[in-house]
């Protein structure tokens, strides 16, 4: 059943790839102010020293490209090859070197303790086994390495697509309050777990109607 679920997840994101950046203000950088807001956030998260970074569920490369533009060594992984194709085109257009790889976020074949930073945006709710994923990600981080989750709590979501068939098999479908995500990370042996809101309209070019936040943790 898990394989069938993941096939539908891949199908969903492959289908959406050509129009993904244009679908909503939070999927692409629409204005100069939005670009500057995200650049500031990523600079604050990653710092100035070049890091070995992994962007989980990278989609069309939103976070990967921001990190690479600031001098970090970035690998972006996604389950949907059509999303990765879009990301590679964008990286080439901007002259940025990012290693985009098709991979399952719950079963990554990267070396243990090989990364300084793992980041994701709106990915946890899509996973059949989020706890397995978090254990994988912790395994990949070096001592002192950081995990950054950009998440939200959207509540019940009516779906008329692939997710209508599988939402009851996704434990975090619809997102969760940041306190629940903080507790989940602490239960998976992450340390220094903290959360703060990301409700600045400049980030989204809209006034967020549901809670959005960033959770940071260390190994």
Secondary structure, DSSP 8 states (H G I E B T S, - for coil): -HHHHHHHHHHHHHHHGGGHHHHSTTTS--SHHHHHHHHHHHHHHH-SS--EEEEET-TTTHHHHHHHHTT-EEEEEES-HHHHHHHHHHHHHHT--EEEEE--TTS----TT-EEEEEEES-GGG-TTHHHHHHHHHHHEEEEEEEEEEEEE-------STHHHHGGG-TTTTB--HHHHHHHHHHTT-EEEEEEE---HHHHTS--SSEEEEEEEE-
